[in-house]
Amino acid sequence: MILVTGGAGYIGSHACVALLSAGEDVVVLDNFCNSSPLALERIQQICGKRLTVVEADIRDQSAIEEVLVQHGCTAVMHFAGLKSVQDSVAQPLEYYDQNVIGSHRLLRAMQKTGVKKIVFSSSATVYGTPKFLPYTEDHPLNAINPYGRTKLMIEDMLRDQYTSDPTWAVAILRYFNPVGAHESGLIGEDPKGVPNNLVPFVAQVAIGRRERLSVWGGDYDTPDGTGVRDYIHVMDLADGHVSALSLLSSPKCFAVNLGTGAGSSVIEVIRAFEAASGKQIPYDIKPRRAGDLAAYYAATDYATKLLGWKATRSLETMCADHWRWQSSNPNGYA
């Protein structure tokens, strides 16, 4: 049995599909503060297989211990946490509370119950301003916002715990920019309020929920002047988690990038989404935002070598799958 914290969220829900499809049994722990229980019903519809759901907060150590023992969990996939860079700047203490303290309580619960395998949802934000591109796993770690610092602190906790007890098995997965949705259109990204990320905002413009897209910066040193990011299909990402879990049969601790190794500009994403949706995406070029980078993308050689994994889905597929989700669910899970 695998405990998936935050399993009703965007990435967690797709990871549940990948786990169930791989023959694993899953128990989800989620407080639904930024997710919907409906996602879990749809996961079961997709897979034709039941999962167990426990509504609890990641900061409730006793609840986690009870779940780990009661369900005989052998490993944890840890997605629970807050994930907006902008919100983390405005509410840093909330981010340290939920992300860092929540992860600390989870690790203490694992330590107490003897569950020593964990796949952790980290982020490319731990690298900070690039010293070189693509980011390799040995790039200096220098997170530049509270969200990124929470991820780096959790990584450090995991590395320190492994050093103190080398019987642990730890996979730290550094994502780039997850987009897309399950090909069924039944589950996908459903941001609360105004989307912080590009593709969900573009999708809401296409469906008519928002009038126009603001493109922050049109004068970067990139092919078309707009920011370049490494977008990865959420199901490729989910498959990467299953590959990482399969390596944890023996003690180890590693960090690996999950990306495509190629960047796409904001304009390229807009054009791909227009082609997928058949809708025009009106946009305005705005001044750069403080702290935004011109470009970043992953080095993926280590993921291929270590996990035997590689992202396979194109930007066109990402946009087509995201549009299928958005057009089938104009108001998300609401």
Secondary structure, DSSP 4 states (H G I P E B T S, - for coil): -EEEETTTSHHHHHHHHHHHHTT--EEEEE--SSS-HHHHHHHHHHHT---EEEE--TT-HHHHHHHHHHTT--EEEE--S---HHHHHH-HHHHIIIIIIHHHHHHHHHHHHT--EEEEEEEGGGG-S-SSSSBPTTSPP---SHHHHHHHHHHHHHHHHHHH-TT-EEEEEEE-EEE---TTSSS----SSS-SSHHHHHHHHHHTSSS-EEEE-S-SSSTTSS-EE-EEEHHHHHHHHHHHHHTTTS-EEEEEEES-S--EEHHHHHHHHHHHHS----EEEEPPPTT--SB--B--HHHHHHHS------HHHHHHHHHHHHHH-TTTT-
